[in-house]
Amino acid sequence: MSVYIDTSAFFAILDSGDKFHKESRDTFLKLVENKEIFHSSNYITIETIVLIQNRLGLDAVRAFQDDIIPIINIHWVDERIHNIAISSLLIARKRNISFVDYTSFEMVRNLGLKKVFTFDKHFKEQGKNNKYKL
């Protein structure tokens, strides 16, 4: 099976002070053990690196880059997905859902994935209609 990983899960894995840290680490290790195929996007990678750098520092960025990224299939957001995401953002008119989230919603649909590893409530709201789960 395949699972898409969002910034919130990546960050919680690395930040021992995050309220989802234990759950995220345990889930990630279980997914690795079950030989899940991991997917994410280059936009999520950028968002995650910026967040880790600002909150946890460069050693944590190195851990992310050296230990986690190598086992993730990174899919590049192309012009079509970018344009769909920006249109969705503008049509929805919801300031609290990020542009990066909209790119992820479209990427997940494009890849035909049903499982998303996230703690972001916006993914869970999208999941009510798209059968995302984890």
Phi, psi and omega per residue, in radians:
M1 nan 2.874 -3.118
S2 -2.161 2.609 3.138
V3 -2.446 2.399 3.081
Y4 -1.610 2.339 -3.121
I5 -1.938 2.265 -3.116
D6 -1.720 2.850 3.131
T7 -0.916 -0.735 -3.087
S8 -1.048 -0.647 3.111
A9 -1.270 -0.793 3.104
F10 -0.976 -0.832 -3.080
F11 -1.129 -0.763 -3.123
A12 -1.114 -0.579 3.085
I13 -1.060 -0.721 -3.027
L14 -1.525 -0.454 -3.049
D15 -1.710 1.828 -3.113
S16 -1.116 -0.290 3.111
G17 -1.597 -0.084 -3.133
D18 -1.265 2.463 -3.106
K19 -1.130 -0.332 3.117
F20 -1.789 0.174 -3.031
H21 -0.988 -0.955 -3.085
K22 -1.073 -0.824 3.135
E23 -1.059 -0.744 -3.103
S24 -1.197 -0.753 3.122
R25 -1.112 -0.793 3.133
D26 -1.081 -0.760 3.128
T27 -1.118 -0.803 -3.133
F28 -1.053 -0.810 3.140
L29 -1.106 -0.657 3.094
K30 -1.147 -0.735 3.115
L31 -1.108 -0.707 3.084
V32 -1.087 -0.818 -3.138
E33 -1.049 -0.644 3.136
N34 -1.425 0.066 3.106
K35 1.038 0.660 3.042
E36 -1.126 2.640 3.051
I37 -1.689 2.126 -3.059
F38 -1.652 2.436 3.107
H39 -2.303 2.592 2.991
S40 -2.778 -3.084 -3.140
S41 -2.081 2.862 3.069
N42 -1.126 -0.526 3.096
Y43 -1.173 -0.701 3.087
I44 -1.137 -0.706 3.117
T45 -1.050 -0.809 3.119
I46 -1.077 -0.857 -3.132
E47 -1.025 -0.731 -3.126
T48 -1.169 -0.787 -3.140
I49 -1.078 -0.759 3.122
V50 -1.075 -0.786 -3.140
L51 -1.106 -0.816 3.136
I52 -1.101 -0.795 -3.135
Q53 -1.024 -0.788 -3.098
N54 -1.245 -0.627 -3.034
R55 -1.758 -0.530 -3.031
L56 -2.056 -0.373 3.109
G57 1.761 3.079 -3.025
L58 -1.254 -0.499 3.078
D59 -1.096 -0.663 3.101
A60 -1.215 -0.630 3.057
V61 -1.074 -0.758 3.118
R62 -1.082 -0.741 3.111
A63 -1.067 -0.752 3.099
F64 -1.071 -0.853 -3.101
Q65 -1.148 -0.710 -3.045
D66 -1.502 -0.583 -2.992
D67 -1.843 -0.487 -3.055
I68 -1.858 -0.890 -3.090
I69 -0.925 -0.689 -3.112
P70 -1.040 -0.373 -3.131
I71 -1.800 0.177 -3.134
I72 -1.893 2.324 2.982
N73 -1.426 1.923 -3.119
I74 -1.607 2.100 3.117
H75 -1.783 2.314 -3.093
W76 -1.492 2.290 3.067
V77 -1.225 2.059 3.140
D78 -1.609 -3.141 -3.080
E79 -1.050 -0.696 -3.124
R80 -1.103 -0.863 3.137
I81 -1.110 -0.731 3.103
H82 -0.998 -0.826 -3.105
N83 -1.180 -0.681 3.077
I84 -1.095 -0.740 -3.121
A85 -1.125 -0.770 -3.132
I86 -1.175 -0.653 3.070
S87 -1.106 -0.757 3.125
S88 -1.081 -0.744 3.113
L89 -1.038 -0.828 -3.088
L90 -1.235 -0.633 3.118
I91 -1.225 -0.749 -3.097
A92 -1.178 -0.563 3.118
R93 0.978 0.679 3.100
K94 -1.956 1.855 -3.076
R95 -1.159 -0.403 -3.052
N96 -1.537 0.009 3.042
I97 -1.876 2.150 -3.011
S98 -1.327 2.723 3.030
F99 -1.005 -0.704 3.128
V100 -1.077 -0.677 3.071
D101 -1.033 -0.780 3.133
Y102 -1.091 -0.638 3.076
T103 -1.133 -0.657 3.130
S104 -1.184 -0.736 3.112
F105 -0.977 -0.785 -3.126
E106 -1.215 -0.693 3.118
M107 -1.072 -0.776 3.130
V108 -1.072 -0.770 3.099
R109 -1.068 -0.798 -3.132
N110 -1.031 -0.720 -3.107
L111 -1.401 -0.169 -3.135
G112 1.221 0.499 -3.095
L113 -1.469 2.582 3.123
K114 -2.007 -0.224 -3.106
K115 -2.030 2.288 3.126
V116 -2.284 2.243 3.087
F117 -1.673 1.826 -3.068
T118 -2.722 2.760 2.966
F119 -2.051 0.193 -3.112
D120 -1.467 2.083 -3.097
K121 -1.085 -0.447 -3.133
H122 -1.192 -0.617 3.045
F123 -1.144 -0.714 -3.132
K124 -1.138 -0.650 3.071
E125 -1.126 -0.753 3.079
Q126 -1.092 -0.633 -3.096
G127 -1.107 -0.451 3.107
K128 -1.046 -0.555 -3.134
N129 -1.678 -0.390 -3.011
N130 -1.991 0.084 3.081
K131 1.120 0.524 3.037
Y132 -1.228 2.528 3.092
K133 -2.742 2.914 2.932
L134 -2.859 nan nan
